[in-house]
Each structure stands twice: as structure tokens, then as C-alpha cells.
Amino acid sequence: GKVLVSGCNGFVAVWVVKQLLEDGYTVRGTVRKDSAIPYLKDLFKSYGDRFEVVIVPDITKDGAFDDAVKGVDAIEHLASPFHMHADDPQELIGPAVAGTLSVLRSALAHGNATVRRVVITSSCAAVLTEDPDLSKARTYAEGDWNELAIDDCAQNRRGADQASKYHASKALAERAAWEFAASHRGEAMFDVVALNPPYVYGPWMHDVKNAEQLNTSMFAFWDAVIKGNKSMEELATEGQSWVDVRDLAHAHALALQRPEAGGERIIVSSGPWNWQDFVNTAHALEPSLPAGNTAYDPKTAVYHTSFDNSKSRRVLGIEYRTMEECTRDSLAQFKAKGWMW
Ligand code: NDP
């Protein structure tokens, strides 16, 4: 089969492309700029003409994907802004929602003869509700929706919390996808799957020239674990949940391969962490890295944001990598780049 992957130059998407190529699919990736193409062509050159890249300059435009969807059997939609420096929330919400809708509209108008499934890369950001009280532990599941972030942006606009702006963009984009699916039932020959990962870590393969160019989640990892830029308090109490980028890529392929995934919202999470857990794991592997908060005890630590991953195990049959494997392979990458010390 042939799969369209939007935003195929991103941290997660590059691994999705690789997984699909390994599984025997032909992949058509989209990027915004010409300049992203040579690196990708080189990265996937061993797959020959099973990998092609097309340019979609503005994903928010009506009909943006009209040509890109032609002749593909499935779509993995990953292109969406992920940063924490938006002024107006619309900087994130606009492209997240309009990009998702333009993929779906193009699939219906120009891909309905062949497209059978559209996988939307949503986020645990669309699931959780931020509780500022870090002493409280909570486990979220697929029935939970981040209404709080949407309300924060609607009420406070530019003054909304930075995290709320990104979280609302993911919640509203995913909601738009489900509304589209519901209102075109019977007419669309494809179904929709939403994958909801928490923070994604692991080795990267996309084009990054220095640590500052890393995507948001890996930059945070670098800053906390390699550079040691967190306070002792933050190390012990700040965290969320995580998944290895390779497991998330695998989930994207499985979401196409498992018929029963159709119409489902699926959390793809390995487990919870506080920064000190990654610091401990990294320090054990590389003693020259910061030891961080040595008074931290994982046995009594509070994990304030956990996710129930039983649906991903049941529906996708996914097995998750350990924190040690994820950390070891990330450190190897930092080392290879010479960004360790
Ligand atoms: P990256 O920043 O590495 O990649 C983002 C991709 O989206 C790039 O291809 C980028 O293109 C494209 N993009 C960003 N803004 C726009 C825009 N306004 N218009 C068109 N394309 C745009 O991020 P990740 O790989 O981490 O994220 C990929 C997906 O996974 C996103 O949907 C994100 O929300 C989701 N996700 C990521 C998590 C993480 O921890 N990394 C956690 C949960 C979900 P360009 O290079 O041209 O900017």
C-alpha cells in the first residue's frame, strides 16, 4: 500500500516513515519547503523509489492536500506546530485545526476512491487536564478531554498559559477530526484513528544541526538531563509521561494494520516520569552526566500525570521500550553529535 505522511521531516514523522518503509509500504511525505528534501532523500535512499516527497507550502489552505492524497491508501497526519512561545493561541490552534481539516477534506474530495484510513497524531495534551498541584497523582484514559486548556485560551487569549495554547491546539484539532468523521459517515470511505502520545523521547534522525534546533520534547530532555538546568525541586516533582519515538512510530504502522483500530482514540504511553528518573537513568549509564537530586526516592515519588495504556496494548498489541533503552539510545545520539559536554 501507499501512505501519505504529512510533515515528514519532523522528529516523530521521520521514524514513522522509516517504520512504514521497513514494513513494505510506499511512502509519500509532505514538507513545507524545498530545502527539507535533500536530507530526507539521502536518509531514505536505500528504499529507492518507494519514498517520495511532495511540497505542501501551506497546510491551512483549502485544498492544500488535493494532489498529495491522490492514489494513497492511507494517511498519517503529523504536521502541526509544537512550541511553547506562541503569543496569540491562534498561532498554534490555526494550523493544527485547519491542517487536520484540510487533510480530511482533501481525502474526501480527491482520495475517497483509495483512502481507507486517516491516522491523526493527536497528543496526551488533548487528554489531560493540568492540575497545578504537583502533589496529586492522577491517571487519565481515553475518555478524558482537556477542556481546561480550551477554556483558558478562550478566556485569556494571549494571557493564557503557554502549555494551554499548545494543548488546546491539539484538543481542538482532534475534536475537529472526530466531528468531520461523524458528519461524513457513510460518505467517506475511510475511518479515522487518533493516537495520543505523551512526551516523545529517543534518538532522532531528522535534520538537526545543533541542540537548539531540536524539537520541543528532545530539547527539554537535553536541557534537563544533559545540561542539568533544573532545580533540585523541579527534578523531583516535575514530569509527565513519556513514550519512545520508535514505539510511537510502530503504533502509527499498527494503527493502519489493525482493522479494529478504526474509529478509536488510543493513548500511546510507556509510563510516567519525574525528571530525576531520567537523570538517574542517564547518570547510571554515563557517570560524567549530572547526578541531580540524590535525595530523590522513586519509591515514594508522586507521579502526577499517568496514562492508562491498556487500550494500546489490547488494540495495537504494542510492547513498550524501557526508560533505560530510550535513554541509552538518546545519549548515544548526543554523543555522536558531540553535544554531551
Ligand atoms: P517537530 O517540530 O519535529 O515536527 C513538526 C512537523 O510539523 C514538521 O514537519 C513541521 O514542519 C510541521 N509544522 C509545524 N508547524 C507547521 C505549520 N504551521 N504548518 C505546516 N507544518 C507545520 O515535532 P514532533 O515530531 O515532535 O511532532 C509531530 C507531531 O506529534 C505533532 O502533531 C505533535 O503535536 C505530535 N506530538 C509530539 C509530541 C512530542 O513530545 N514530540 C508529543 C505528543 C504529540 P517544518 O519543519 O517546516 O516546521
Residues whose N, C-alpha, C, O or C-beta is under 5 A from the ligand:
A	BS01	NDP	G7 C8 N9 G10 F11 V12 A13 R32 I59 L78 A79 S80 P81 F82 P95 T121 S122 S123 C124 P197 P198 Y199 V200 N215 S217
